[in-house]
Amino acid sequence: MSRGPGENGLRWIADAYDIGFTLTLSEGLSPSELLRSVGAEERHIVRLSRSAAYDLLLRDEGDHISDLDFLDWEDAAAVARLTSAGFLPAPPETIVRAGSAAGWAYALEELGCRTGTYVAALSERGRAFAVHRNATGFAGSTTASAARG
C-alpha cells in the first residue's frame, strides 16, 4: 500500500478513513511479516487496492461477482486467486491491508479492530502500538519490549 502524492508518513489515514479504522504498527517488520504476525495465512495474502477491499467487505454473499467494480469476473485467474484466498464467494469478515513507513510496518483495517489484539505479542519483537478510531473518537494501546541483554 503506497502513499498518494504529497502525503507524509501515515497522516493521510485519519482523513482517508473517516468512518473508522484500526491502525496497528510494529517496528522492524516487513508488511508481510506483520500480516502473518496478526494471523494471516500466506494463502490469504493478496494485493488489493483500498476500493477493492471496500467492495469485497460491503458485498452480500448473494451478490454476483460481476457487481465488483474492480474485478473482471471473466478473468478466471483473478477470480480463482480471490476465491482461494477466501475473499469469494462469501464476503470476508475483515480485510487487513499492510504497508510500511520509516521502519515501521502497519496493518490497517477499515471497519474492524481485529489486529489491535495482537499488540502484546508484537511487542515481544520490538515496539508496537495500535490506534482505533470510530464515531466516538480515538483509542490506543501501546507496549514496548524491554531491552534484552
DARASUL-V305211 format. One record per pair of residues at least 12 apart in sequence whose ideal C-beta (glycine too) atoms are under 7 Angstrom apart, sorted by the first residue. I is the first residue (numbers start at 1). GAP is how many residues later the second one is. Records with the same first field share a line. If there is no record, write none. Layout:
I: GAP + GAP
This chain:
1: 96 + 97 + 98
2: 97
9: 92 + 93
10: 91 + 96
13: 95
17: 93
19: 92
20: 91 + 113 + 114 + 115
21: 87 + 88 + 89 + 112
22: 87 + 90 + 91 + 93 + 94 + 108 + 110
23: 83 + 85 + 107 + 108
24: 14 + 82 + 83 + 91 + 92 + 94 + 95 + 106
25: 79 + 81 + 103 + 104
26: 78 + 79 + 96 + 99 + 100 + 102
27: 76 + 77 + 99 + 100
28: 75 + 97 + 98
29: 76
30: 70 + 75
31: 67 + 68 + 69 + 74
32: 13
33: 72
34: 64 + 71 + 73
35: 61 + 63 + 72
37: 81 + 85
38: 58 + 69 + 77 + 80
40: 56
43: 41 + 42
44: 41 + 42
46: 35 + 36 + 39
48: 47 + 49
49: 21
50: 47
51: 19
52: 18
53: 42 + 44 + 57
54: 56
55: 13 + 14 + 15
56: 31 + 35 + 36 + 39
57: 34 + 35 + 38 + 54
59: 32
61: 28 + 29 + 30
65: 14 + 23
94: 15 + 18 + 20
96: 12 + 13 + 19
113: 19
115: 15
116: 14 + 16 + 25
119: 22 + 24
120: 23
123: 20 + 21 + 22
124: 21
126: 19
127: 17
128: 15
129: 12 + 13
